[in-house]
């Protein structure tokens, strides 16, 4: 079990190991955008503000979808980001990104 604090609203939630960030956001009703169902793949981009060292490395889909610059800046895809027990990560996002991809 771990904990994530969402920097854009200060909400903290706990999660189970191997849950994706997007699954967590849907279960706990925390603000992670997504638009895959509307044809906007990568709309669930989030920026890891701290704790990135506790996350798995980007998978093949993230490396294909995000630019090297975005990955270097800490951007990840909520639908692909599997969480591991014991982590504390701050995750802000910008609604402007939904239009970006």
Secondary structure as UniProt FT lines:
FT   STRAND          2..5
FT   TURN            7..9
FT   STRAND          12..15
FT   TURN            17..18
FT   HELIX           21..28
FT   HELIX           36..38
FT   TURN            41..44
FT   STRAND          45..50
FT   HELIX           52..54
FT   HELIX           60..65
FT   HELIX           68..72
FT   TURN            73..74
FT   STRAND          75..77
FT   TURN            78..80
FT   TURN            85..86
FT   STRAND          88..92
FT   HELIX           96..100
//
